[in-house]
Amino acid sequence: MIQQNRFYNPLLNPLYEGCDIDDLCVATYLIGAAKEEGAILKAVSIGIEQTTGSWVDVPAETDEMRAKYCSKIIGVYEVPNYENQTNVNLDVAPDGLRFYIVRIGYPVANIENNIPLLIGSIAGNIMSMPYLKLLDIDFPKKFTDAFQGPKFGIDGIRDILKAYDRPLLNNMIKPCTGYTPEVGEKLFFEAAAGGVDIIKDDELIGGTREFNDLSERVKRNMDAVERARAIKGENTMYACNITDEVSRLKENAMTVINNGGNCIMIDIHGTGYSACRMLAEDPEITVPILAHSCFNGAFTCSPYQGMSSKVVNKLVRLSGADIYLTQPPYGKFDNTFDNYITNINTSKAKFYDLKPMLPFVGGGVVPGLVAKFMDDCGPDVLLGVGAGIHAHPMGPRAGAIAFRNAIDAVMNDVPIREKAKECKELEVALDKWGLYGEDHSKDLYAI
């Protein structure tokens, strides 16, 4: 009796409505294929490769096994949607390729409560194929229930700072690395006294270095927090970079906490998502976690390879980071506007019961951009400023004062140019770096 080709049968190619979606993590891919290549065959082959099978049938891979543990090809959508061969022959994409959006469901049972296995399953060997990019993962609640997510989130951070309803201001200590704790403390104090809410180490200095001991760095900077409090009447969080080998992360975190630190930071793509989760779900880690996005671009920037930064934001939030950095399109990096807005919303939008992360925008942020960020993001955003504070012609305290005045102006519907008439620090910053919508441009940046 003739059987339908198993690659084309409904067992592996069900309707969405025929699946138990609560039992599937659904991955959405962009896939390129040669003009004559069968997209359904390619999609099913990818799904089998990442679940129960291989490039050729193996005897133990039964239909019963596939029904429970094999991938399900929920949708294959060609873009544009060719439905007759005449159009394909006339209008195939450059390089002879046709492109498809493919949605593949992976059984939760294969990967539950395991981020490394999730990545291995959904973005594993197949990522070596040309023209394949992971665009999104739809997680069922059954999967996310195993994750705590952010311990503090936006509301918890605002409670620590007693700062509500306005954008929060961050500063990165500059120079990035190579300085002593004494030098860092002076820079920290000036920025904090000027009104910065959260001051972080750069991503390039982590743990103890030969020129900068971790415990001394924390003690000095937290002393600066108290001295700044006496001036501005506000708390300051210090996001101390504990990035290190995974075996030393908990020790580093406890060094920060035991020396009075009130926030930790990791380079999450160097340490790994599970390392962040380990810290976030540890009851002894009683401070928020700022996750830096360095290295993110290595697997997100290509339009045809890797994974989208939306997927990355979801994984970081699952891992328990309270703050995560994304690049806006206005500064020294070239993120698209739509991608940036998607990342902001992925941090904050409802994700079952996981708390929202505070989105952190950085990379060439200046006071003349504050109104634009407020329009894009609303008040729940952390403005990440490095050189825009430390390179202010009047010094870092003045740089911070300029930003706080720009924030006050926007919050009170006062034009920033008007506010600058009563704030010399803001006037100088606008003269140096411009105002978005007037003369601000990416020509400010060398990269």
N, C-alpha and C positions, 0 to 999 in steps of 0.2 A: 504493500500500500504506500502510495506517495505521501510523504509528510511535508508540511510547510518548512521552508528553511528556518532553522531555529533563530537566526539573527533577525528575522522579520516577524516572528510570531508575537501574539499579544502578551505572552508571559514576560518578555523582556521589553515590550513596547506598549505598555498599558496606557489608557487614558488617565489623566490626573484624577478624574472623578472615580476611577476604579482602584486607586491606591489608598492605603491607610496613611495619610500624610503625617499623622502624629508619630509614625514609626520611621520617617525618612528625613534625613538632612538633604535638602535639594540644592544642588550646585548648578549655577548658570554659567556657561562658557561661551566665549567667542571662538569659533573654530573656522579655519580656512582649509579648503579642500580643492584639489585639482578639478578642472571642469567636468571630467568624466568620472570622478570618484564618487561613490555612493555615500551620501551623508549619513543615512540611517545605519549602514554597515559600519561606518567609521565611529559613530556615536556608541553603538552597541559594543564594538570592539574595545573602546575606551572604558566603558562601564564594566565590562567583564574583566579587563586587565586590572582594574582597581578594586575588584571585589573577589569573586570566587574562582576565576579561571585564568587562562593564559592565551597565547597566540594560536594554540591548537587545542582541540578537545582533550580533556584528561578524563579517564574512566570514572573517577570518584565524584566528578562534578555532575550530579544528577539533577533532574528537573525539580525534585523536592528541595534540594539544597538551594537551587537558584531561586525558587519561589520565596524562600525565607531570607537569603543572604546575598543574592546577586543584586546589582544595580537595576534600576527601572528607568528606561528612557521615556521621560514624561512629555518631552516636546522637542522637535527639530524644526526650526523656522529659518528659511533662507531669507537673506536680506540683500537686494530686494526679493520679493516673493515670486520667483519664476514658477509658472505652472505649465509652460509648454516649451518644447525644445527650440522652437524658432527664436524665442527671446534670448535663451541661453547662448545660442550661437552668435547672435548679433551683439549682445551687451554683457559679455562676461567681464569680470573685474580685471584690473591690471595684473600682469604676470600670470594670466590664465587661471586665476583663483575665483572661487565662489565662497561666500562667507555665510555662516550659520550661527544662530543663537541656539544652543543646545542645553536642555535642562535634564539633569540626571539625578535621580533619587538614590541615596546611599542609606541602607538600613542602619538605624540607630544602634541596633544590637552589635553591629560590627565595630563601633567606635565610641560607645557611651563613656562619658566622664574621662576623656582621654584626648587632650589637644594634640599631642604628637601624632597619635594614630589618626585623628581627624585630618591633619595636614597630609600625612602619608597616604590616606585613602582618597582624599578629594583633590590634592595637588601633589601627587606622588610622581611615579615614573613618567606619567603622561606629560609632565611639564617640560620634558626634553624634546617633545615634538615641536616642530615649527608651527607657527600660527595657531597657538592655543593659549587663551588667557581666561583665568577664572574671574568672573565679574561679580558674583555674589554667592552667598550661601543663605538659604532660608532654613532657620533652625526651628524645630518643633519645641514646644514647652517641655516635653518629656526629656529632651536633651539638655536644655539650659537649666532645668531645676537642680541639676547636680553642681551648679556653679554658684558661688557666693556673689561674684562680681565686685564692683567697687565697695569698699567698706565705708567710705565717707561720702563720696559723690559730691555734687555741687552744693547741696544744702549743708553737708557736714563741714566742708571747707569754709563756707560763709559763716557758720557758727564759730569756728576757730578764730576767724578774723573779725567777727562781729561787723562784717561789711555786707550789706544787703542791697539789692536792687540796682547796683551799678556794675559796670565792667570792673574786673580786678586787674591790677597792674603787676606784671612780673619783670624782673631784671635778671640778666645773666652776668655773672662776674666776668669782666674782661680785663686783662688778657685771659684767654681760655685755659691755659695751663702754664706751668713753669714758675708760678709765683709762690711765695711763702705764705703761711697763715697770717703773718703780720700784715703783709701787703693786702691780702684778701679781706681782712677785717676792716681796714680803712675804707676800701671801696664799698664793702657791704654797708658799713655804717652810713656813709654819705647817701647811698641810694635809699636805704631804709628811712633815714631822717627826712628825706624829701617826699616820702609818701608811697614808696613801693610796698605792695602787699606781700608778694612772694618773691624771694630772691633764691635763685638756683645756681649751683655749680654748672659749669659748661659740661657738655657731654664728653669732652676730651680729658677731663680729670676725674678719676674714680678711685675710691678707696684711699689707701695710703700710698703716696709717692715718695721718693727719696727726698724731695724738696718740700713736701707738704704732708704732715702726719694727720690722719683722719680725726683722731680724738682731739688734737689741738685745734684743728680747723673748726670742729663743731663748737668747742668751748668758746673760742674767740668770737665766732659769728653769733652765737646765742647771747654772749655778753653784749654784742653790738645791738641785738634785738631789744634788750632792756634799755640801753642808753637811748636808742631811737624812740622807744615808747614814751620816755620822759619828755621828748620834744614834740612828737606828733600826736600822742595820746591814742595810738593804735598799736595792735599787735602786728608782727611780721612773721611769716613762715619762712623757714630756711629749708629748701629742698636740697639736701646733701647727697651728692652722687656717690653711691656705694657700689657702682658697677665693678665687677670683679669676676673671677672664676666662681661658678655656681656654689662650689663647696665653701666659699668664704662669704657669701652674701648674707646669711643669717647673722654671722659674727659681726659683719660690718654694720648691719641694721641695728643690732643691739648696742654697738659702740655709739651710734648716733643717739639712740633713745636714752642710754644710760648717762650720756653727757648733756642731756637736756634738749636734744634736737626734736623738732616738731614736724618733720617731713623727710621722706627719703626719695631718692631718684634713681632710676636705672635706665640704661640704654637697652630697651626691651628686646630689640632684634639681635643684639649681641648676647644677652643673657638667656633669652628664650621666653616664650609665653608661659611655660610651666614654671619657670623660676619666679616670674611675677606672681603667678597664682599661689605658689608656695608661700611667698611673703604675705600676700593679701589675706590668705585664709589662716595664717598663723595667729593665734590669740595674743601672743607676746608682741606682735608688731602692732603697736597702738597708734600709729601715725599714718597720714595719707601717703600715697605713692604717686609720684610724677613719673610717667613713662616718656622717654625721649624717642623720637622716631628715626634717629640716624640709621642709615643703611636701608630704610624703607624703600627708597627710590630704586635700589638695585633690582627689586622684583616687582615694582609697580609702574615704572616710567614708560616701558615699551607699550605701544598701542596693541601689539599682537602677542605678547608673551607675558608670563608671570601671573600676578594676581592684582586685582584692583585695590586701591587704598580703602575702599568701603569694606572689603573683606578684612583687611588689616585692622580697621577700627573696631569691627565686631569682635575679632579675636582678642584685641587688647582689652576691650570692655569685659568680655567673658573672663579674662585673666585677672581682673580685679584692679586695674589701674584707675586711680581717681582723676587724673589729669593726663591728657595726651596731646602731643603737638601735631599740628597740621600746618602746611604752608599755604598762605593766601596768594592770590595772583598779582598783588600790587607791589610786592617787594622784590627781593633779589632772586626768587625762584619762579618757575614758570608753570605752576599749577593752573589748570583751567578754572574758570569761575564756577561752572556747574559741579566740577569734582570737589572743589573746596566747600561749596554749600552742602553737597552730599555728605562730606566728612563731618561737618559741623552738626548736621542733623543726626547722623549715625551715632555721634557721641551722646546726644541729648534726648532723642526721641524715645518713646516708650519701647522697651525691649523686655516684654513680659515683666518679671519682678526685679530685674537688675536696675540698680540705681544709675542715674545718668552720670557720665564723665563730664568734667569741665573741659570744654575745648580750648585749646591753647594755640594761638596763632603767632607765628614768629618768622623772622627772616626779612629784615629791613623795615620794621615798624617804626613810624615817626608820628609826632603829635598831629600832623596834618591828615592822618588817616583815621583818627578816632571816630569821627562822625560816620565814615563809610563802614567801619567795622560794626558800629551800633546798628546801622541800617541793615547790614547783612545778617548779623548774629543775635541782635538784641542784647540785653545786659549780661546774659550768662555766657561770658567769654573772658578768657585770660589773655591780656595783651602782652606778648612776649617781646621785651625790648632789651637789646644789648648795647650796640653802639649809639642808638638813639638817646640813651641816657649817658653813657660813659664818654661819648664824644661831644657832648653839649659844650659849646664854647665857654660857658660859665661854670662847668664842672658837673659831676654826676648828681649832686643834690639838686642843682638847678634843672638838670634834665628830668628828674623825677617830678619836680614841682610843675614843670611845663606840662607833663602828661596829666597830672591830677587836675590841673586847671582846664585842660582840654576836655577831660571826662566831665568835670562839673558843668562846663559850658553846654555840652551835648545833652546832659541829663536835665538841664534847666532851659533848653531851647534857646540858648544864647548863641549867636554866630561866633565861631571861633576867632575870627578877626576882631570882633568887638571885645571878646574876652582878653585878647592879647594887648589891648590898649591899657588894661589895668594890671597886666602880668608881664613883666620884662622877660622872664625866663621863657614864657610861651612865645612872645614876640621874636626873640632871638632864634628859637627853634624853627618857627615858620620862615624867618628870613633865610635860614640855612638850608632847610629841607623842603619848604613849600607846603601848600595846602591842596589836598586832593580835590580835583574839579577846577582848579585854577592853573597852577603851574607844576604840580607834583607829577613826576613821571619816573619810569623805570631807568631813565638815564642817570639816576642817582647811584646806581649799583654797577660794580665792575664785573660781576659774574652773571 
